[in-house]
Every structure is written in structure tokens, then in C-alpha cells.
Amino acid sequence: MTVVGVAGATGAMGRAVLETAADRDDIAVAFAANRDPGEDERVAGQAVHDATALPELLGEHSTEVIVDFTGPASAVEYAGACAEAGVGFVTGTTGFDESGRTALHEAAESVPVLHATNFSRGIGALREALSEIVAALPEYDVELTETHHHRKRDAPSGTATTLLDGIDAARGDSGESTAKRTYGREGEQQREDGEIGVHVRRAGGVRGEHEVLLAGNDEVLTLAHRAESRAVFAAGALDTAGWLAGRAPGTYEFADVIEGES
């Protein structure tokens, strides 16, 4: 049994995490928290506390791991509170800038921290397959398209950025390779060698779709993943919390969780 706290409890992902946790025997929810919760607000049977009191909540409850789906600024603040309290930190928040990523690494000096842009096992398998395929087809053109619901803030998605970074690594490109990414096209814009086209769509309630297209040698290869429910991400985040609890301070990846279970 792993005891978790959930930050961002009234958001779409926070609700999914709490609802999924309620059906699991290996997870106990110590508390749920959110900025400015409504009076007597509850999610999946859990009273929602004001997240500004997170340090106090961590002190009052025997929490092993915080699961966070909020925003970059809040996630950094909560990671710091976890570092002070000796509580592990799992976050699926995306959109961190360099200072935010640095803050997570600093928290990881005191507690185990795992940040993932996607907690889907299918995406994990896609990343592995994509690395092998891109390395085997170095001259093929690559295009990436991602689609999410119309309320998603960051574009491209964190998952798309992770896939793009994986393509760069498979090609052996340096950090400067991001300059080769073309975000949409308009007017006269001929494709350049090594360029990766990135296309973002926001519509309706789409949970998450990612497709990578490789074309060359008179053939086309596509790899695609579609999430049909937020529950897949919630389950992965809770699996991660159970795996992370009690581990040594440091920075971990979702791939570590998958490999550790195999």
C-alpha cells in the first residue's frame, strides 16, 4: 500500500487520478489539494484542501509520494515542499522552462523525483520503437502531428516534444537540432534536409493523439498512438507513485518504472 497526496485535485487529470485511486487496493489517498477549492468540495469522496497549505498537509499526513498535475509554477513550488518534507514527487505537468527543470533537479537532491510528459505504457513502447526505426532510416523525411482537446495550454504537447527529442537522439543530432523543427507551414516553404515538420491540432475533447510519419524510398511508414481515456495516464501515474515510494533521492524516468516491472 502506497500513501499518496494528489495536487491539482479538481483539474481533469487530478480527478482522474483520484477516481482511479479509489478503485485500487494498492493505493491510499492521504489528501487531495487544489488552489482555491470550492467550499466543502469533494472529488471521488476526498475532501479537497487548499494547496497553499501543502507543507502543513505533508506534516499532518504520513504521505509517501505526491502526484501532481497542475502547472509549471505550482509544480515547482510543490516539489520544493516535498523536498523539505522528505516526500517523493511524481509530476505529469508539462511546459517547464529551464528554471523549472532546474528546480526539479534540485528537489531530487533530497527526495526521489519523477517527471514524465506521458504516463502511457503505449507511448513508452512507441518511443522505443521510434528510436530504432529512425536510426534504421536516417535519410527518411519525418513529420509529427499531435492532437489534443481545445483547452490544452502548451503546444506542441510535452509528449510530442519528448518524441522529437528521441528522434534527435536517434539521429545523433546535437542540442542545436531543434532549429530544424518547422512548426506548421505557410506560403512558399520548401522542405530542408533533416527538417522535422511539427503540426499541432486542438479540438473538442480529444485525450491525446500522436502520429509520426517517415517517408522516403517510395514508401511511407507511420507510428501512431491514441489515448481513449485519461484513466490510462492516471493509472500510469499511480503505478509510478508505488514504484517511487521509498527510493533514494534522485531523478527517475517512467521508462525506469516499466523496466523495473518487467
C-alpha positions in Angstrom: 0.0 0.0 0.0 1.4 3.4 -1.0 0.1 6.5 0.6 -0.2 9.5 -1.8 -1.3 13.1 -1.9 -2.9 14.5 -5.0 -2.2 18.0 -6.2 -4.4 19.6 -8.8 -7.3 17.6 -7.5 -10.1 19.5 -9.3 -8.4 19.5 -12.7 -9.2 16.9 -15.3 -6.2 14.8 -14.6 -6.4 15.3 -10.8 -9.9 14.0 -10.9 -8.9 11.0 -13.0 -6.1 10.2 -10.5 -8.5 10.3 -7.5 -11.2 8.3 -9.3 -8.6 5.7 -10.4 -7.1 5.5 -6.9 -10.5 4.9 -5.4 -10.7 1.6 -7.3 -7.2 0.3 -6.3 -6.2 -1.7 -3.3 -2.5 -0.8 -3.6 -3.1 3.0 -3.2 -4.4 5.0 -0.3 -5.1 8.7 -0.7 -3.9 10.8 2.3 -5.3 14.1 1.0 -6.3 16.0 -2.1 -5.4 19.6 -2.7 -6.1 22.4 -5.2 -5.7 26.1 -5.4 -8.8 27.9 -4.2 -11.1 24.9 -3.9 -14.8 25.4 -3.5 -16.4 25.2 -0.1 -16.8 21.6 1.0 -15.6 20.5 -2.4 -15.0 16.8 -2.8 -13.6 14.6 -5.6 -14.1 10.8 -5.6 -15.1 11.0 -2.0 -12.0 13.1 -0.9 -12.3 16.5 0.7 -10.2 19.0 -1.3 -7.9 21.1 0.8 -6.3 24.4 -0.2 -3.0 23.7 -1.9 -1.4 26.8 -0.3 -1.3 24.7 2.9 0.6 21.8 1.3 3.6 22.0 3.7 1.2 21.7 6.6 -0.7 18.8 4.9 2.5 17.0 4.4 3.3 17.4 8.0 -0.1 16.2 9.2 -0.3 13.1 7.0 2.0 10.1 6.5 2.4 10.8 2.8 5.0 8.9 0.8 4.5 10.5 -2.6 2.7 13.5 -4.1 1.1 13.0 -7.5 1.0 16.4 -9.3 -0.9 17.5 -12.4 -1.0 21.3 -12.1 1.0 24.0 -13.8 4.8 24.6 -14.0 4.9 27.3 -11.3 2.8 25.3 -8.9 4.7 22.0 -9.6 8.0 23.7 -8.8 6.5 25.0 -5.5 5.1 21.6 -4.5 8.4 19.9 -5.5 10.2 22.2 -3.1 7.7 21.4 -0.3 8.2 17.7 -0.9 12.0 18.1 -0.7 11.6 19.9 2.7 9.2 17.2 4.0 11.1 14.2 2.6 8.2 13.1 0.4 8.6 11.7 -3.1 7.3 13.7 -6.1 5.7 12.5 -9.3 4.6 15.1 -11.8 2.9 14.9 -15.2 2.9 18.7 -15.5 4.3 19.9 -18.8 5.5 23.3 -20.1 8.5 23.7 -17.7 11.2 26.2 -18.7 14.8 25.8 -17.9 14.5 27.2 -14.4 11.6 24.9 -13.7 13.6 21.9 -14.8 16.5 23.0 -12.7 14.2 23.3 -9.7 13.0 19.7 -10.1 16.6 18.6 -10.2 17.4 20.5 -7.1 14.4 18.8 -5.3 15.8 15.5 -6.5 18.9 16.1 -4.4 16.7 15.5 -1.3 13.9 13.2 -2.5 13.1 10.9 -5.4 11.5 12.9 -8.3 10.0 11.5 -11.5 8.7 13.9 -14.2 7.1 12.3 -17.2 5.3 14.1 -20.1 3.2 10.9 -20.6 2.4 8.0 -18.3 1.1 5.7 -21.0 2.8 2.4 -21.4 1.9 2.5 -25.1 3.8 5.8 -25.6 6.7 4.2 -23.8 6.7 1.4 -26.3 6.3 3.9 -29.2 9.3 5.8 -28.0 11.5 2.7 -28.0 10.2 1.6 -31.5 10.6 5.1 -32.9 14.3 5.3 -31.8 15.1 2.1 -33.6 13.2 3.0 -36.8 14.6 6.5 -37.1 18.1 5.1 -36.6 17.5 2.4 -39.3 16.0 5.0 -41.8 18.3 8.1 -41.3 17.5 9.6 -44.7 13.7 9.5 -44.5 11.7 12.6 -44.0 10.0 12.9 -40.6 6.7 14.7 -39.8 4.9 14.7 -36.4 1.3 15.5 -35.8 -0.4 15.7 -32.4 -4.0 16.4 -31.4 -5.4 17.3 -28.0 -8.6 18.8 -26.5 -9.2 22.5 -27.1 -8.3 23.5 -23.5 -4.7 22.3 -23.6 -2.3 25.1 -22.9 1.1 24.1 -24.2 1.8 23.5 -27.9 3.3 21.2 -29.0 2.4 18.8 -26.3 5.0 17.6 -23.8 4.7 14.1 -25.3 5.4 15.5 -28.8 8.5 17.3 -27.5 9.7 14.1 -25.9 9.2 12.2 -29.1 11.1 14.9 -31.1 14.0 14.8 -28.6 14.1 11.0 -29.1 14.2 11.4 -32.9 17.1 13.9 -32.5 19.0 11.4 -30.2 18.4 8.5 -32.7 19.8 10.7 -35.5 22.8 11.6 -33.4 21.9 15.3 -33.6 23.2 17.9 -31.2 21.0 20.1 -29.0 21.0 22.6 -31.8 18.9 20.2 -33.9 15.7 21.9 -32.5 16.4 24.6 -35.1 15.5 22.1 -37.8 11.9 21.8 -36.5 9.3 23.6 -38.6 6.1 24.3 -36.8 3.4 24.2 -39.5 3.9 25.6 -42.9 2.6 28.6 -44.8 3.4 30.1 -48.2 6.4 29.0 -50.2 8.4 26.9 -47.8 10.4 24.1 -49.3 11.4 21.3 -47.0 15.1 21.3 -46.0 17.3 18.3 -45.4 17.0 16.9 -41.9 13.9 19.1 -41.1 11.1 17.7 -38.9 7.7 19.1 -39.5 5.6 19.6 -36.4 1.8 20.0 -36.6 -0.5 20.8 -33.7 -4.3 20.4 -33.6 -6.6 21.5 -30.8 -10.2 20.4 -30.9 -13.1 19.1 -28.8 -12.3 16.7 -26.1 -9.5 14.6 -27.7 -7.5 13.0 -24.9 -4.3 12.7 -26.9 -3.2 11.5 -30.4 0.4 11.4 -31.7 1.5 10.3 -35.1 5.0 10.1 -36.6 5.3 9.8 -40.3 8.5 8.7 -42.1 8.7 8.8 -45.9 11.4 8.0 -48.4 12.4 5.4 -51.0 8.9 5.4 -52.4 7.4 4.2 -49.2 5.6 5.7 -46.1 5.8 4.4 -42.5 3.6 5.7 -39.7 3.6 5.1 -36.0 0.6 6.3 -34.0 -0.9 6.3 -30.5 -4.3 7.4 -29.3 -5.4 7.6 -25.7 -9.1 6.9 -25.3 -9.3 8.0 -21.7 -7.4 10.0 -19.1 -7.6 6.8 -17.0 -4.6 5.4 -18.8 -2.4 8.3 -17.6 -3.9 8.3 -14.1 -3.1 4.5 -13.8 0.5 5.1 -15.0 1.0 7.9 -12.6 -0.2 5.8 -9.6 1.9 2.9 -10.8 4.8 5.3 -10.7 4.0 6.6 -7.2 4.0 3.0 -5.9 7.3 2.3 -7.7 8.9 5.5 -6.5 8.0 5.3 -2.8 10.9 4.6 -0.6 13.6 5.0 -3.3 16.7 7.0 -2.9 16.8 10.7 -3.8 17.4 11.3 -7.5 15.8 11.9 -10.8 13.9 9.0 -12.4 12.1 8.3 -15.6 8.9 6.5 -16.5 11.0 4.1 -18.5 12.6 3.1 -15.2 9.2 2.1 -13.9 8.3 0.0 -16.9 11.7 -1.7 -16.9 11.5 -2.3 -13.2 8.3 -4.2 -13.6 9.4 -6.4 -16.5 
